[in-house]
Amino acid sequence: MSQDQAIPPDEWDGLHFFICSGHEPIHNGDTKLGALVGIPEQFNCSSFTELDRKDVYCGNQKLAIDWETKLGADYASTMMLSSNAKAFGIARELNYTRTKHLYIDAGLKAFFTGVAFTGWFFIQDMYGMRHRMNRIQKASLFGFLAFTSAIVYFLVHDIVSCLRDNAVDAKTGKLGRNYAEGGVEFYEKILQRNRLLRELLGRRGPKVFTYYGNQLATWRRPHVELTSRRDHMKKRLESYSKE
């Protein structure tokens, strides 16, 4: 995998791996500053019988699954991935740690915080309101500007985050046909698992996951929908077939 990604040795030195809970690889940090990549337990197993069968959590809700039922067997099948899908999942997280997202997010936070403060002083000076407003009015004005800046920050942050998702998927899919195949399987298994969780959660299910397995979005969309990411990998796989 290191040869496929051509990660410089100095960046590998900043990477640390650990076994994480959950069913998907995770990451935190940046390769220049130090990054952690978590690998799920099932990535080291070749069959479900090797796993320690534990209760499943969705958020803070504990779900007791009877693994002997069809629903339990279907859920277990979503946890077992091929070597290509495992390679894609890990390579995707490695690429996430190389996107400089920490610097971008820090810059966005500093910019919009500065906009709120600058706007506060500008409005007071422009309309001569510095000495005409009492403390409550000044606090209300700053609160309004801070709230507006926060809303715009979250919108821009989500747009940048979605662009990052697409860039990471594209970069990982370009590593080779086996990674593209693994990407299709990786996202399809997550969608299948989410559809099963939708059923297991009962009435809460439709409030968390859509019929297709995407996470139900509110006014924010911090990540690209899983169906879109799967379809993108399918297109990448088709491009290899045409070569």
Secondary structure by P-SEA (a helix, b strand, c coil): ccccccccaaaaaabbbbbbcccbbbbccccccbbbbbbcccccccccccccbbbbbccccccccccccaaaaaaaaaacccaaaaaaaaaaaaaaaacaaaaaaaaaaaaaaaaaaaaaaaaaaaacccccccaaaaaaaaaaaaaaaaaaaaaaaaaaaaaaaaaaaaaaaaccaaaaaaaaaaaaaaaaaaaaaaaaaccccccccccccccccccccccccaaaaaaaaaaaaaaaaac
